[in-house]
Amino acid sequence: MTNTTSYRLPVWLPNVVTIARIVAGVLLFIAIFYDRKITGIRMACFMAIVFTDWVDGWLARKFDARTAWGQLLDPIADKVVLLGAFAWFCLVGDISLWFTVLYFAREIVQTIVRIGAFASNKQQQVPTLFISKLKTALSYFYGILLFAEQLYLVMPASIARNWLHTALEVFIILLSYTGLVKPLIKKWNWNVGKK
């Protein structure tokens, strides 16, 4: 009995961390949108939220605690945090409108697809592609850079800053849509092969 109880706690621990990330992300961006300010504490909170993305993955691997719920919630948590960040930075003019619109569109479509797949088979774990993990990591890096730029003016407005932003935005969008379309192409090729 004791062994079962001690085993169940770690199984749910990654999901608890993921849910905490969602709640923390929502509260952080409510505060930022409310008084329209980036502070050192808020940047530290954003970085702590980013760190929890690694923590829940590590816990899931360490305790062999991968669950269908976890694989649904983890990308949703990333989306909540990153969409909040990019909405704010678009509002204040730090990132491109085209990037924000394309990013939001992709994340909404991907979330609908994931939730639909989960609803049809709750036992089916939907694996996250490496390219999507790379997109998320790069998006978090861009978010941290944007916080640092707004707070510390590490890169004042310049041609180099614009080029860096454009390069990051283009690369993130390419990764985003490749990650979205790749499974559909594979599925289509598999169906064609069966015929």
N, C-alpha and C positions, 0 to 999 in steps of 0.2 A: 504493500500500500504506500509506504513512504517513497519507494523508488519511483512509482508511477507519478506521485504528486511532484517530486523534484524534477521529473522529466517534463511534465506539462508546462511548468513555468517558462523554461527557455523556449519551448515551441511557440508560445504566444508573445514572447518578449520582443522579437523584431517587429511584429505588428503594432505593439504598443508604442515603440519608438517611431514607427511610421505615422501613426495617428497623431502622436505628439508633434511631429513635423508639420502635419497639415494644420493643426490648431495654432501652432506658433507662427506659421506663415501667414495665416488669415489675420491673426492679431497684429502682427508686425505691419502688414500693409494697410490695415484699418487705421493704425496709428499714423503711418506715413501720409496716407491720403487725407486724414483728418486735419493735421496741422501743417501739412506740406513741407516737411523737414526731414533731412537725412542727418543723423547725429552719429557720433562714434559708437554709442551704445547700440544703436539700430544696425550699424554696419557689423558690429560684433555679433549681434543676434542673427543676422543673415548668415554670417560665416559659421556660426554654431549650427544653424539649420542645415547648411550645406554639409557639415561634418556628420550630422546624423544620417545622411544618405549613405555614407560609407559604413556607419555603425550598424544600421539595421541589416545591411547586406552581410557584414562580417558575422553578426550574431546568427543569421539564418544559415550561413555555411558552417560556423563553429558547432552549432547544436543540431545540425541537419534538420533545420526547422523551416524549410521551404514549404509554403502552403499556397493554395490557389488564391486565398484571400490576400496573402502577402504580395503575390505577384500582380494582383489587381490594384492594391492600395499604393504600392511603392511608386509606380509611374504617376498615379493620380496626385500623390503628395508632391512629386517633382513639378508637375504641371501647375498646381495651385501656387507654389512658391515662385516659379519662374514667370508665370503669366502675371502675377501681382507685380513682380519686379519690372518686367518689360512694359506693362501698362503704365506704371509710374514714370519710367524713364522716357517713354514716348510722350506722355502728357507734358513733361517739362522740356521736351525737344532734344533730349540727349541721344535718342536713337531714331532710326528712320521709320516713317509710317508704313512703308511697303513691307519692311521686315516684320513689324509688329502684326500687321494684318495677316501675312502669310504664316507667321509662327502660330498665331491664335487659331487660324483655320485648320492647320495641320493637327494641332493638339486637340481641338474639339473633335475632329473626324476620328483621330486615333482613340480618343476616350470612348466615343460611341461604339467603335469596332470592338474595343476591349470589353466594355460592359456587355455588349451583345453576345460575344463569345462566352463570357463568364455566365451570363444568365441562361444560355442554352445548355451549358455543361459545367456545373460548379466544381466538379472534381478535376476538370481539365486545367492544367497549369499552362498559361500562355507565356512562353519564354520571351525575354527581351533580347533583341538582336544586339550584337556588339556595336553596330553602327549607331543604334539608338542610344546606347550607353555613352558612346563617344560624343554624340550630340548633346546629351544631358550634361556631361562633364564640361564641355566647351561652353554651354549656355551658363552654367554656374560660374565658370571663370569670367565670362563676359559680365555677368551680374556683379561679381566682386569688383571688377575693373570699373564698372559704372558707379558703384558706391564710392570707391576710392577717388574717382575723378570729381564727383560732385562734392565730396566732403573735403578732400585735400588738394584739389586742383592739380593732381599729379601730371595731367596732360592738358594744359590750357588749349583753347580752340586753336587749331592749326591744321595745315594741310596733312601733316603726318598723322594727327589724331583722326581726321576724317577718313584717310586711307585705311588706318587700322580698324576703325569701326566698320567700314564698308567690307573689308576683307573678312572680318569675323562674322558679320551678318550674312554675307553670301555663303560662306562655308557652312554655317549653322543651318541655313535654309536648304542647302544641297544635301547635307546629312539627314535633315528632317524628312525631306520628301523621298530620298532614296530608301530610308528606313521604313517609310509608309508604303511605298510601291513595291519594294522587293518581295515581301511575302505574297502579295497579290500576283505578281509575275510567276513566282514559283508554283503557286497553286494553279494558275491558268495553264502553265506548261505541263504540270502533272496531269491535269484533267484532259488536255489535248493528247498526251502520251497514252492515256488509258483508252482513248477512242481509237 
